[in-house]
Amino acid sequence: MFYLILSLAQLALTPLIVHGIARFHRVSQLFAFLLVAAITYNIFAHIILEHLDTFGVGSLIAAGCGLILFSYGDHFFFVESQTKTTWLYLVLLQVFLFLHAMTDGAALINASDAGLSNHLHPEKLSQSVLLHRLMFEAFIWKYFYERFGSRAARLVLLNIALGTILGFVLSHRIFSQMPAYFDLFEAFMGGALFHLVYDYVKENVFRIRHQH
């Protein structure tokens, strides 16, 4: 419950976070680098490598599915379709964000309440999700605020909050009954989180090349 509350508080503070990024741009760049470094360490040291050693190729398959699914979703909605404003596009985008938030909420599970304390580092997964959401939610607010205004941006954050809560509730019910599947879910989320690292590196390499 602690990570869920922290996530919702973080979500509510998103407009202030975006304002701080705009005002303290250089500091925010350093902060973003530290966030990505922490997420990368957690993914490889505590999610992917340890699961690979324990559960084998199934962990790699799950991580690959998470990476492909979320990378394609982000690319489709925020790169290929960024100029579209049709109702169908906006509805599908909200569905994607709701499902995205559900997976995040599921990863914020309370390990002891769900009987997962014997699994590999569930706390590290929750921490990585929170770090990831700091950057993702700031991007989402800026994206909708600039195109549709503050009211639309707030409604999108509400959509994300509802998805997060639903994912959190369902994860306790599912994984308390089927705890063995949490390891595959954790590997899946490791891959899903890695798409943020990939996008960050790609964006900065492109920016450096553009400057030169």
C-alpha positions in Angstrom: 0.0 0.0 0.0 2.9 2.4 0.7 4.1 2.3 -2.9 0.6 2.8 -4.2 0.1 5.9 -2.1 3.5 7.2 -3.1 2.6 6.6 -6.7 -0.7 8.5 -6.5 0.9 11.4 -4.6 3.6 11.5 -7.3 0.9 11.5 -9.9 -0.9 14.4 -8.3 2.3 16.4 -8.2 3.0 15.9 -11.9 2.1 19.5 -12.9 4.6 20.9 -10.3 7.2 18.4 -11.4 6.9 19.5 -15.0 7.1 23.2 -13.9 10.3 22.3 -12.0 11.8 20.6 -15.1 11.1 23.7 -17.2 12.5 26.0 -14.6 15.6 24.0 -13.6 16.4 22.4 -16.9 20.1 21.5 -16.3 19.3 20.0 -12.9 16.4 18.0 -14.3 18.7 16.6 -17.0 21.1 15.3 -14.3 18.2 14.0 -12.3 16.8 12.2 -15.3 20.2 10.6 -15.9 20.3 9.4 -12.3 16.8 8.0 -12.6 17.7 6.1 -15.7 20.9 4.8 -14.2 19.0 3.5 -11.1 16.3 1.9 -13.2 18.9 0.2 -15.4 20.8 -1.2 -12.4 17.6 -2.6 -10.9 16.5 -4.1 -14.2 19.7 -5.9 -14.9 21.0 -6.7 -11.4 17.7 -7.5 -9.6 15.2 -8.4 -12.2 16.7 -9.8 -15.4 20.0 -11.5 -14.4 18.8 -13.1 -11.2 15.6 -14.4 -12.8 17.6 -15.7 -15.8 19.9 -17.6 -13.4 16.9 -19.0 -11.5 14.2 -19.4 -14.1 16.1 -19.7 -17.4 15.0 -18.7 -20.8 11.4 -18.1 -19.8 12.6 -15.0 -18.0 14.1 -13.7 -21.2 11.0 -14.4 -23.2 8.8 -12.6 -20.7 11.2 -9.6 -20.6 11.3 -9.6 -24.4 7.5 -9.5 -24.6 7.4 -6.6 -22.2 10.0 -4.6 -24.1 8.3 -5.2 -27.5 4.8 -4.5 -26.3 5.5 -1.3 -24.5 8.0 0.0 -27.0 5.6 -0.6 -29.9 2.7 1.0 -27.9 4.7 4.1 -27.1 6.0 4.4 -30.7 2.6 4.0 -32.2 0.8 6.5 -30.0 3.5 9.1 -29.5 5.6 8.9 -32.7 3.6 7.6 -35.6 0.3 9.1 -34.5 1.3 12.2 -32.7 -0.3 14.5 -35.3 -3.7 12.7 -35.1 -6.5 14.1 -33.1 -9.5 11.9 -34.1 -11.8 10.6 -31.4 -10.9 7.0 -32.2 -7.2 7.8 -31.7 -7.8 9.6 -28.4 -10.0 6.8 -27.1 -7.5 4.1 -28.0 -4.7 6.2 -26.4 -6.7 6.4 -23.2 -7.2 2.6 -23.2 -3.5 2.1 -23.8 -2.6 4.5 -20.9 -5.2 2.8 -18.6 -3.7 -0.7 -19.4 -0.2 0.7 -19.0 -1.2 2.1 -15.6 -2.7 -1.3 -14.6 0.6 -3.0 -15.2 2.4 -0.4 -13.2 -0.2 -0.7 -10.4 0.3 -4.5 -10.4 4.0 -4.0 -9.9 3.4 -1.9 -6.8 2.1 -5.0 -5.0 2.7 -5.4 -1.3 4.9 -8.5 -1.2 4.1 -9.6 2.4 0.3 -9.2 2.0 0.3 -11.2 -1.2 2.6 -13.9 0.2 5.5 -13.0 -2.2 8.2 -12.3 0.4 10.1 -15.4 -0.7 10.4 -14.1 -4.3 13.3 -12.2 -5.8 13.3 -8.5 -4.9 9.7 -7.5 -5.4 10.5 -4.2 -3.7 13.1 -3.4 -6.4 10.4 -3.8 -9.1 8.1 -1.3 -7.2 10.9 1.2 -6.8 11.8 1.0 -10.5 8.2 1.5 -11.5 8.0 4.6 -9.3 11.2 6.0 -10.9 9.9 5.3 -14.4 6.6 7.0 -13.7 8.3 10.2 -12.7 9.5 10.6 -16.2 6.6 9.1 -18.0 3.9 11.1 -16.2 5.8 14.3 -16.8 5.9 13.5 -20.5 2.1 12.6 -20.5 1.2 15.9 -18.8 3.3 18.0 -21.2 1.9 16.1 -24.2 -1.8 16.6 -23.3 -1.4 20.1 -21.8 0.2 21.5 -24.9 -2.4 19.9 -27.2 -5.6 20.0 -25.3 -5.1 22.2 -22.2 -4.9 21.6 -18.5 -8.4 20.2 -18.0 -7.7 17.4 -20.5 -4.3 16.7 -19.0 -5.9 16.4 -15.5 -8.5 13.9 -16.9 -5.7 11.8 -18.4 -3.9 11.8 -15.0 -7.2 10.6 -13.4 -7.4 7.8 -16.0 -3.9 6.8 -15.0 -4.7 6.9 -11.3 -7.8 4.7 -11.8 -5.8 2.2 -13.8 -3.0 2.1 -11.2 -5.5 1.4 -8.4 -7.3 -1.3 -10.3 -4.0 -3.0 -11.3 -2.8 -2.9 -7.7 -6.1 -4.5 -6.4 -6.2 -7.2 -9.0 -2.5 -8.1 -8.6 -3.1 -8.9 -4.9 -6.0 -11.2 -5.8 -4.2 -12.9 -8.6 -0.7 -13.4 -7.2 -1.9 -14.3 -3.8 -3.6 -17.3 -5.5 -0.9 -18.0 -8.1 2.4 -16.7 -6.6 4.5 -18.7 -9.0 3.5 -16.5 -11.9 4.8 -13.4 -10.2 8.4 -14.2 -11.3 7.4 -14.2 -15.0 5.4 -10.9 -14.4 8.5 -9.4 -12.8 10.6 -10.3 -15.8 7.9 -9.0 -18.1 7.9 -5.7 -16.2 11.7 -5.6 -16.3 11.6 -5.7 -20.1 8.7 -3.1 -20.2 10.8 -0.7 -18.0 13.8 -1.2 -20.2 12.0 0.6 -23.1 12.4 3.8 -21.1 16.1 3.3 -20.9 16.3 2.6 -24.6 14.3 5.7 -25.5 16.4 7.9 -23.2 19.7 6.7 -24.7 18.3 7.0 -28.3 17.0 10.5 -27.7 20.3 11.7 -26.2 22.3 10.2 -29.0 20.1 11.8 -31.5 20.4 15.2 -29.7 24.2 15.0 -29.6 24.4 14.1 -33.3 22.0 17.0 -34.1 24.2 19.4 -32.2 27.2 18.4 -34.2 
